[in-house]
Amino acid sequence: MNFKDMQLPLSIKTTHANPVDEFFVPVLKLAITYDIAVGYFSSNWIRDAAEGIAHFAANGGQARWIISPELTKDDYEAIKLGDHGEIKPHILDDLIDRSFEKLFNNLKENTRDTLSWLIRDGVMEFKVGIPINKLSGIMHAKMGCFRDKEGNIIGFSGSYNLTAAAITNWEKIDIYSAWRSEESSLRTQEIIDEFEVMWKREDPNLSVYKPPEVSIERFIRHTSKAPRPYIIIQERPKLRVPEKFLSRGKLRPYQDEAINNWFKANGRGIFAMATGSGKTVTALSAMTQLTNYVINNDGKVVIIVSVPFVHLADQWESEAEAFGFNTFKCYLNSQKWLANVQNALSNMLLDITSHVMLITVNATFLNEPFQKILSGISSTIVFVADEMHNLGAPNLRRLLPSKAQFRLGLSATPNRYKDEQGSQALEDYFGATVFKFGLEDAIKHGFLCEYFYYPITVELTEFEMEEYIQLSKAISQAFAVGDNSDKDGPSDKLKNLLIKRARLISCAENKLPKLLELLRKEEDLKYCLIYCGNTIKDGVRYVDNTLKYIGNNLKIRAGKFTSTESKTERQNLLKRFADGDLQALAAIRCLDEGVDIPRTEKAYILASTSNPKEFVQRRGRVLRKSPGKKYAYIYDFIVAPNIENINASGSAIFNSERNLLKRELERVNEFVSLAINQGEAYKQLGKIKEKLHLLDL
């Protein structure tokens, strides 16, 4: 029997029927998931709905509840910070704990036993919602949805709260069976979407928090005093790929191919997949298959995911939770996550849970606390590294977990730039590349949009050219006397000279006038991303100087996206940019890995390197698809030193500069090769080669 076999009304009024008996209990008996956001909740409701909840738990059901704590006006004022009502976490934790303590103490014995076991078994997971941004009071949401084992969905909304008192009030609940009509399907999907926005803390007017660990521990400890009041007659629902990541109910064929290749290689290997091709989902799908296999064979598994940046870790947690993984964020507040992880691993030893996923950032992964936890794990270990090329540095690769039986590396560019030793070490650890899906494949299959490419030549000023030649001479002399022969790489003197010349190119004076010329040609200027160098000139960061220059000359709304902006500021910037409120966004390297700005239509690359990792990722970011976006346009600024002046300075310098420019043009050629306007771009490239005396390259 499933939901479609039920005869459900369109709505229930408490004056005519009891919603618990007529709706919640019968639906809970068939449900395997239950998501609800509700303003008021009492334990008496659990008592009244006990029959349905027992079946729900026995079926391996999993419920997510967002509730509002009991806060007085004074409580709310105490946790507010500033004019916008931001929350003070340390005070909020105390108030939430008091609220849960009150709930625990007021429960009757049987109900306390039931709720405690539901929490321990992972049947019920709570989060707390607090209105912010000058909103006050409690969260008054009253909506939710159920899903059965066949994937049928029932949604509901209305004035009904999950309290015993609600039965005696005049209340109404509207019921939407997704298969019944197009309107019901749309209503149900709206409830699902709204709940997910709240659960993931994406609602700008609602702060959603997990209860403090001490609040949950109070219930878990109580289970030692009472037997489980229900029998689990089925195993937990298997981890599954969310429908939103599927195409007609299946993964894309190339994703299946990648996963199959990884398993054929005994669970080791590298996915070399372009930005936007779904490598995170592919990896999580592989982890889903592996975890289900291990659990079905009475094993336990610990999955460790290491990424370079916090924003990437946050994205991984969000997507992994959608698959059903038991995730733990192992970064930022170590005191908090250490206790949570140790408790989770203890629960594995007690057979309370069969898997955990530890998501960390590379910096935390290196530290002793995490390494100590790693050394104590006795279960099957899977190690997943996103942007795995970052782990090739000597201090990182020596700590790659040798005890991990399964290993998966992810990167659009697995090979490290000018580091064959590091690249080989990563391949030795993870295994060979078992699947490739490049930008050309992603564009061809329609996962990234097509693009036009325009190489823009920029000449150095006379003063810059003189300085450039002097630096080039000094670099040539340093090479001649062996400053590059040190086994550890170039000498400090040579490094400084190379950095100075690179900064000169990055901050070339004529770049901004050329940028201004291009921007002025735009009839409807918006969705423009400007990549700047991470350099400082005359005490001012180049990104700040760029913003000031275009702001003064064009009077446009522009913002900057750098490592100095907070997470909240970044989210606000990206939203304003996507909405068209910000016409342009100037960014530096922090956009290269993991930050998605799919609404970008035009990219102006003022600074770049010959490192394939950088320009491949930047191009992939710009080519992300977005509603209303048909093509992307890339303007690549190429500084062209006067080759005649360099030639007059000596053949050694001339040959050195030709090699330098050759690497620059290899990057340009890579961009041109996949562009829609390939013929036009190749002509422009030919003109650049002729100007630089590089037609033979």
Buried (B, 14 or more C-beta within 10 A) or exposed (E): EEBEEBEBEEBBBBEEBEBBBBBBBBBBBBBBBBBBBBBBBBBBBBBBBBBBBBBBBBBBBBBBBBBBBBBEEEBBEBBBEEEEBBBBBEBBBBBBBBBBEEBBEEBEEEBBBBBBBBBBBBBBBBBBBBBBEEEEEBBBBBBBBBBBBEEBBBBBBBBBBBBBEBBEEEBBBBBBBBEBEEEBBEBBBBBBEBBBBBBBBEBEEBBBBBBBBBBBBBBBEBBEEBEBBBEEEEEBBEBBBEEEBBEEEEBBEBBEBBBBBBBEBEBBBBBBBBBBBBBBBBBBBBBBBBBBEBBEEEEBBBBBBBBBBBBBBBBBBBBBBBBBBBBBBBBEEEEEBBEBBEBBBEBBEEEBBBBBBBBBBBBBBBBEBBBEBBEEBEBBBBBBBBBBBBBBBEEBBEBBBEEBBBBBBBBBBBBBBEBEEBBEBBBEBBBEBBBBBBBEBBBEEEBBBBBBBBBBBBBBEEEBBEBBBBBBBBBBBBBEEEBBEEEEEBBEEBBEBBEBBBBBBBBBBBBBEBBBEBBEEBEEBBBBBBBBBBBBBEEEBBBBBBBEBBEEBBEBBBBBBBEEBEEEEBBBBBEBBBEEEBBBBBBBBBBBBBBBBBBBBBBBBBBBBBBBBBBBBBBBBBBBEBEEBEEBBBBBBBBBBBBEBBBEBEEBBBEBBBEBBBEBBEBBBBBBEBBBBBEBBBEBBEEBBEBBBBEEE
